[in-house]
Amino acid sequence: MLLRLRNFKPEEIKNRDSVFVEVDGLLVPFFIEEFKTATTETLILKFEDIDTEPDARSISGSDVYLAPHQVKRSKKGLPKKMSVTGYRVVDKKLGYIGVAGELTGLSTNPLLEISHEGRNWLLPAHEDIILEINDHGKEILIAAPEGLFEL
């Protein structure tokens, strides 16, 4: 499979084990068997279990994503990922929501995992939603979209 890169260069990919391919609106993990740089903007990937032309054609043209931890950035790029795992998450209207987990999702649309009493939510890590991160108090103040925690 030929993969055209948009937001980073091949040498910025540090974890080359798997990628996520959007299939029918869902992100499906595909494990990489071979990884070769073709040009400064393209890669050639061979996925495990994709051995025939019809199999390859079934995902051809699909969007491919990497988790944020798979990409290393230069000092000119995005800041290094800050760990907020274990921080208390407090909504300005609802109060205590839960405990922060990992930042997941796409590098252009990161999501903060939040868990509380066996329930899990994904919160867009956007400046309009995450109002403040208090490292000293290990707390994140948010303004969650209405109804998010009612799901």
URVEN-V149796 format. One record per backbone hydrogen bond with DSSP energy under -0.5 kcal/mol. NH is the residue of the N-H (numbers start at 0). CO is the residue of the C=O. Records with the same first field share a line. If there is no record, write none. Layout:
# URVEN-V149796
NH=CO ; CO
This chain:
# URVEN-V149796
2=0 ; 42
3=1
4=2 ; 40
11=8
12=9
13=11 ; 69
14=69
15=13
18=29
19=64
20=27
21=62
22=20 ; 25
25=22
27=20 ; 25
29=18
31=16
32=45
33=45
35=43
37=35 ; 41
38=41
42=2
43=35
44=0 ; 42
45=33
46=44
47=30
49=46
50=48
55=51
56=52
57=53
58=54 ; 55
59=55
61=58
64=19
67=104
69=66
70=67
71=11 ; 69
76=73
83=81
85=99
86=83
87=137
88=97
89=87 ; 139
90=94
91=141
94=90
96=88
97=88
98=114
99=86
100=112
103=101 ; 110
105=108
108=105
110=103
111=122
112=101 ; 110
113=120
114=98
115=118
118=115
120=113
122=111
124=109
125=123
128=125
129=125
130=128 ; 140
131=140
133=131 ; 138
134=132
137=133
138=133
139=87
140=131
141=89 ; 139
142=128
147=144
149=146
150=147
